[in-house]
Amino acid sequence: MNSFVIADPSLCIGCRTCEVACAVSHQSTSCAGTVEREGGLRLAIEDGHLVSKDSYFQPRLKVIVGSKVTTPVLCRQCEDKPCAQACPNNAIVTEDGCVKVLQARCIGCKSCVVACPYGAMAVVVKEVAPAADALFKRPQTKAQALKCDLCRHREAGPACVEVCPTQALRLVTPESLGELSRQKQLASAEAMAACQRQPVSAQG
């Protein structure tokens, strides 16, 4: 069973700290979607929304702010992976308990974006250097799919979980999921036992 990050909407305050942490976590790695530029990350607030002044600011989760709910949405690392089933080039695989995009295979067709039931996939386009044997040395573009990779490049785990000020995000592992199930089973058993101890009132 794959690990995944889950959000508690009742604790989320919509600060978008998780988005910034995600983008910063990936900007200095070789992970998909990284575009290294000089000058660092430039952010701004426009119309009440956090925006980037650089095209490479691309977090792998999205904070949804609505009238009734505020919560981050990100990949659930599905075992049956609808995104992978839709990919025509077998670019989405499971490795080390995490669903990953193999960028060498990704053609940016957006089939995974359509297939994902959580809206957790994104396709971004970045400029790349032309091939060494290219006839014309014009700037070229490369489209690639991005998704949560559980920050496998970080020993501390997902950056979003680490920085959330209200602990609205948590990493769920197979072990912690099993423990959660056992706690619920115990609570259910205790509730049933309490009901059976209640005296039954006589009818009529």
Stockholm file with secondary structure:
# STOCKHOLM 1.0

chainA/1-204         MNSFVIADPSLCIGCRTCEVACAVSHQSTSCAGTVEREGGLRLAIEDGHLVSKDSYFQPRLKVIVGSKVTTPVLCRQCEDKPCAQACPNNAIVTEDGCVKVLQARCIGCKSCVVACPYGAMAVVVKEVAPAADALFKRPQTKAQALKCDLCRHREAGPACVEVCPTQALRLVTPESLGELSRQKQLASAEAMAACQRQPVSAQG
#=GR chainA/1-204 SS CCCEEEECTTTCCCCCHHHHHHHHHHHTSSSTTCCCCTTCCCEEEETTEEEESSTTCCCSSEEEECSSCEEEECCCCCSSCHHHHHCTTCCEEEETTEEEECTTTCCCCCHHHHHCTTCCCEEEEEEECCCTTCSSCCCEEEEEEECCCTTTTCTTCCHHHHHCTTCCEEEECHHHHHHHHHHHHHHHHHHHHHHHHSCCCCCC
#=GC SS_cons         CCCEEEECTTTCCCCCHHHHHHHHHHHTSSSTTCCCCTTCCCEEEETTEEEESSTTCCCSSEEEECSSCEEEECCCCCSSCHHHHHCTTCCEEEETTEEEECTTTCCCCCHHHHHCTTCCCEEEEEEECCCTTCSSCCCEEEEEEECCCTTTTCTTCCHHHHHCTTCCEEEECHHHHHHHHHHHHHHHHHHHHHHHHSCCCCCC
//
